[in-house]
Amino acid sequence: MMFKKDLKLMVGMFYRVNNVNNLAELENAANLARQNSDKPCLIITRTHIGYGSPNKQDSASAHGAPLGVEEVKLTKKNLGWNYEEEFFIPEEVKKHFAGIKECGNEAEEIWKKQFDNFKKKFPSEAELFEKIFDGDLGDEWEKHLPTFSEAMATRAASGKVLNAIAPYLPTLIGGSADLAESNNTHLKDYKSFSADNKNGRNIHFGVREHAMGAMLNGMALYGGVIPYGATFFNFFRLPSSGSSTKCIDETQNNFLFLLTIVLVLAKMVQLTNQLNNLHL
């Protein structure tokens, strides 16, 4: 819960969009926010569930059940959708998206030419770049996996593994939801990642497990890094949407969950050549 006075303290500027379906109003708010890029901005929108439905807009039935065949027809008519087909893409929409695809193809060709020039000037760096995005991590890191003869908490063991292999996996980057001291995720020889230090490899996610899960997935889907994040196991539900998406997408990121003394990482790096998954 937040009061307006708190909102003003939290952000530099905020804009209200009274009708989120008014694209001109929404675009205007977005443009104003971009012009104030030196301050945090928040755009507040008002929405209607089941928007356009003559009989079910703003009702619980629009949320928990299909509109139904007849109400769908009425909604289409109400919104000016003058097509009788159940699923139909107008020709102007197809042309619009075809144009976007063409722009994307042109951008890709420009990037390829730039990368070819980069290859000629910096062959070793280009080779490393390609290996990273191809998931070729080499086998040097495996040679430095520690072995343990004495009993210790698995969170302590995983912390030792992380720090042992980090120098040989330069794309390994991550952190914890404000619990690094408990789950031993801190890479001791590296600084924190920040706006001022993008070479840092320790990410301070703060007490925001849900956002951490989303960030890990985004980093993994983009590629080029092996991200990991950690929290207590009893907070599992907070980043669960992120961990579920990870399983569906088979992304190369790692969730570390601490159940008092249970944190498993060492076995994971022994089982996969690309540090793909962490199994509890």
Buried (B, 14 or more C-beta within 10 A) or exposed (E): EEEEEEEEEEBEBBBEBEBBBEEEBBEEBBEEBEEEEEEEBEBEBEEEEBBBBEBBBEEEBBEEEEBBEEBBBBBBEBEEBEEEEEEEEEEEEEEEEEEEEEEEEEEEEEEEEEEEEEBEEEEEEBEBBEEBEEBEBEEEBEEEBEEEEEEEBBBBBBBBBBBBBBBBBBBBBBBBBBBBEBBBBBBEEBEBBEEEEEEBBBBBBEEBBBBBBBBBBEBBEEBEBBBBBBBBEEBBEBBBEBBEBBEEEEBBBBBBBBBEEEBBBBBBBEEEBEBBBBEE
